[in-house]
């Protein structure tokens, strides 16, 4: 079996410039200090371009000490752009980036931001706003974005991922960990029914641990059933519903904790956990909203979707658990309670993908077959053309018979972001060229259709 080709991180917002970035987006202690360089594979970027580095900090009154290392920058400053979103603005008024060149020549530390609270002197670690270099934005002298995207209508959400699988996250690591310490006396926390290995949830040492990847989404993909994700922003994405669970957790010898960029959730002796409910769309052609690597909160099961029901035994003495539904109607509240319910204790329902294509097939039922990066998914017989590999310039497909071929790259919203067609190809392996300049890094389904038959693979474009 051949592994998919390694893909280069590349985002191009304009036809005249194509920027990629390599290096490290690093936090340590009370500082945010990314080291990176830009590579311009398009035409020359003229004087006056700007680089923005976004980060999050959740202290109410933080102060920032900015140490400048990018000597070519004529101006550098920290700006607040949202409730907890900040950015360092670097103005390169006298610099250019010639075509096919790096800026600077080697990976370089551009700045260090140190944060502290003026009244308490407490240190709060800032976090890069997005996954890896999604926190970096580059504008040309006209103010046009030529790399990245400024935080705007998109909202940050958390999706469940196994604790040892952080490399599958867009950031390359687990972004958020939340552990709730259950009742110590006659603790009944357990998987009540269904699949015994839900993704992103671990029952250990008398508690319940959740691990999440963060994802920026203007509108999470909708599927034919309701599901919920962790809220990690000022607002839930447009079209979703915000609700909160207050856990009155173990009061004696409490061991709640949280790590990562988990605001607006609050985890102290008790916990306030915020969620976004994504309403179902019965006409959706997506049968699972994210990559098969991830889990979601939902009460649903099928041949390819495994369901788990989990009981969390909250503090039983003077229990003060409650739900906050904000502006949700009674109907939507009841739909959310199918996924998460309880008064003195809390029941969670989660699901994970177990095989087949993530998209509905118009030709036939989806095969119930485990999927991996090296395992194709066949949705009809005889064997259709198959995806052998993909990089930013070439898609490799193998044909078993002669005919026309159509390759589609579909994002997690179900939108086709690229379509490549070749006519009258003979049996064998073919290298088909495609333009990926406007396809950002992320999770995709690549399908290959030939003679009415379809195969598909999940891929991660980096």
Secondary structure, DSSP 8 states (H G I E B T S, - for coil): ----------EEEETTEEEEEEEE--EETTEE--EEEEEE-SS-B-TTEEEEEEEE---TTEEEEEEE--TT-SEEEEEE-SSSEEEEEEEETT--B-TTEEEEEEEEE-EEEEEEETTT------EESSSGGGGEEEE-TTS-EEES--SSS-EEEEEEE-TT-GGGSTTSS--EEEEEE--STT---EEEEE-S--TTEEEETTEEEEEEEEEEESS----SS-EEEEE-SSS--TTEEEEEEEE----SS---EEEES-TT-EESSSEEEEEEEE---TT-SBSSSS-TTEEEE-----SSEEEEEEEE----TT---EEE-TT--HHHHHHHHHHEE-SSSEEEEEEEE-SS-SB--SSS-------BTTB-EE-SSS---EEEEE-SSEEEEEESS-EEEEEEEEETTS-EEEEEEEEEE-SEEEEEE---TT--SEEEEEEEEETTEEEEEEEEE-
